[in-house]
């Protein structure tokens, strides 16, 4: 990469992710930017789906400044745990950083699924992840979104979303969220 590359200046260039095999077994750490460019490196990730007490799901639109899938609609948050961090701890951290949601607003955060996928995004990079899906119910839906992370928020009736996806096709959805929602087995 050149010295003046925008990718090099990107905050992701200063972070590591956990490389994993197809069974989500750690294979060491790799630079986050390297994991998302070229042919990519399989790594650990998560997506969290938060619901209100009426079974509406909170969707978040990724900020314009995101390197991959900018302005696409996602589940509530998605990211990568760092070495030594559980999926639950990483999710709690991102919920607070991106949306101002603290652990006292929910009490049932749990892993409900895990899947592997690989998707390319335009000419900007790719995701090749073993992605855990976490879910929780928000008892207090007070939000304080960080505009550097989140461009918009939307509560959607989850049953309607799941049973009638064609009504939501105008939303550009992140691939990991589409997969997680399609595979969902929650009650």
QUIFEN-V454200 format. One line per field, one symbol per residue. phi: phi as a letter, one per 30 degrees, with the letter a starting at -180 (. if undefined). burial: 1 if it has 24 or more other C-alpha atoms within 12 Angstrom, else 0. A space follows every 10 residues. Layout:
# QUIFEN-V454200
phi = ???
burial = ???
This chain:
# QUIFEN-V454200
phi = .decdddddd eddcccbcdb ddcidebjcb dddddcbhdi bdbdbbbccc ccdcidcccb dddedddchd idcbddbbab dceicddddd deddddddbi dceddbbbda dcaaacabbc bhcclacbbc cdccbacddb cdbbddddcb cabacbdddd eddbdddcdd ddcddddede dddebdc
burial = 0000001000 0100011111 0001000011 1111111001 1111111111 1100111111 1110011111 1111111111 1110001111 1111111111 1110110011 1111111110 0000111111 1111111100 1010100011 1111110100 1100000000 0011111111 1001000
